[in-house]
């Protein structure tokens, strides 16, 4: 499939411009319901958590306000990191990482996926999976939401399917959960899969 955008086009300038122009249609303005429900059942608040491609990161805000000790967010664009800092003035500055996810090296117990995978060029997906595995500690997990609609040339967001995700992630992860999301927000209902994958 010939994707209209090249990998090189989805760069720092592309995403900075999106935020500066307030062209952020994916931003729902609050934590998504499925992730809120998932976070609420985590009892160990000392785990190390990463949210890559975090954007305005209402998920990080929620975790911070609910006393999770270590929540790192990383984004290639600086504006969303500043937006979070403006909303949550006591969010630790050292946990706001302005960098390319693929350059990151710290190890985590949990990595949260929320509209990052779908924002990457499809040709980067194998590299994403391998990087995710490399950033997880032993028995670490990646959990969150993946879109369930046809992969097209247009994007981001780029689509994907249950079968594609199984094929991509299975070499590196145990598929613990990969189900149609029952509590998606209304605009995304029927178009999301909730997942929990554990590092092999």
N, C-alpha and C positions, 0 to 999 in steps of 0.2 A: 504494500500500500504506500502510495506517495503522499506523505504528510505535507500540508501546505506550509507549515512553519518548520524551520530547521532547528536543530538542537541549539545552535549558536544564537538564535533569535530570542529564545526564552531565557534571557540573561538578566543581570542585575538591573540594567537600564529599563528593560521591558517591565519588570515588576515595580520598580520605583515609580515609573510613569503611571502605572495602574493606580497606585495609592495616591499620588499627587493629584491625579485627575478624578479621584473618587470613583474610579471605574472598577468597583469590587463587588460585582453581582453575587459572588459566592458567599459574601459576608452576611451572616444572618443576625448579627448584632448581639448575640448571646451564645452561651454554650448550647450545643445540640443535645436534645433529649437523650438519645442513646448513650452518649458519652457521660452525661450526668448520672444516669442510672448505673452505668458501669463503675464510675468512680466511687459512687456511694457504697458499693459493696466491698471496696478495698479496705482492709482493716489495718494493714501495716503502712503507716504514714512516713516511715523512714526510708522507703525505697527510693532509688534514684530514677527519675523520670525525665525523658526527653520528648519534646514536641518539635519535630522538624518541619520546615516550611510553615511556621506557626502563624504567619499573618498577624491579625490583631489579637489572636490567642485568648479568647474568652475561656478556653479550657484551662490555660495556665492560671488565669485570674481565679477561676473557681477552685482549682487545686490549692493555690496559695491561701485563699481565704478559708479553706477547710483544713489548714494546718499541715499540709504535706510539706515535708522539710526541704526536699531538693527537687526543684522543677526547672530544668533548663529549656529555653526555647532558642531556636536558631532560625534565622531567615536571611536570605540573600539581600533583601531590601531593608533599609534602615528605618523607614517611616513607620511600619507597623510595630517595630520594637519601641519606638518613641511613643506611639499611641498607647501601648500597654503601660509604659512608665508613667504617662500622664494620667491614666485611669487608676493605677495602683502605685501610688508614690513610694510605698515601702517595699515594692518588689525588688529583690536583690539585683543590683546592677550587674554583678558578675555572672548572673544566670541569663542575661540577655546577650546572646551571641550573634553578632553580625558577621556572617560568614556563609560560605557555600557548604551545604550539608555534606557533600562528598569529601570535604577537607577535614571534617570533624573526626575526633579520635577517642573521646572519653567513652567509658563503658557504663551501661545502664541495665536496670532490672526490667524497666518497661519503656517502650517507645509507643507514643500515641500517634495514630494516623488519622488526619482530618483534612481532607481536600489537598493533600500534598502530592500523593501518588498521581492523581488525575491531572495535576498541573504540570507534571514533567512530560517531556516529549516521550512518546511510546518507545522510541529506540533506547531510552535510558532505563527502561524498567528492569532489565536483568541486573544492571549495575546498582539500582536501588535495592533490590532484594539482597544482593551480596553485601552491600554496605550496611543494611539493617542488621544482618546476621553478625557482621564484624563488630557492631557497636553494642551488642547485647552480651551481658554476663552469662555464665552457665545457667541454663534453665530460664533465661530471660524471655520476655514476651513482647510481641508487637500486637497492639489491639486498636480497633477503631472501625472506620467505615470506608468501604470501597464502593464506587458507583457501579451500578448494574444496568448499563444500557450499551447499545451497539458502539463498538469502537469505530470512529469515523475519522476522516481527514481533518475535520474542523476541531479546533481546540486551542488552548485549554478552556474548559475541562475536556479531557479525553475519556472516552468510555472504557468498558471492559466487561468481562463476563466471569461467571462462576468457574467455568472450565479453564479459562485463561489463568485465573488466579491460582487454581490448583496446580496447574502445570508450572507456573512461575515459582511459587513459594515452596512446593513440596520437597525439592532437593535440599533445602536448608532448614525447613521448619516442620514440626508436627502440627497438623491442622486440627486444632482443638475445637474451634467453632468457625463456621462459615455459613451463615443463614440469612435469609431474607429478613431485613430489619422490620420489626413489628411496630416500632415506636418512632419512626422517622418523622421529621417535621412535615407538614402538609405538602409543601412544594416538591419534596423529595420522596414522598411516599411511593413505594413500589419500585424505587430506583436505587436503593442502597442495600448493601450486604454488611452485616455486622460480623466482625471476625476477631478471633484470638488465635495467634500462631505462636508456638513455643519453639525456641531455637533448639535444633538437634545437637 
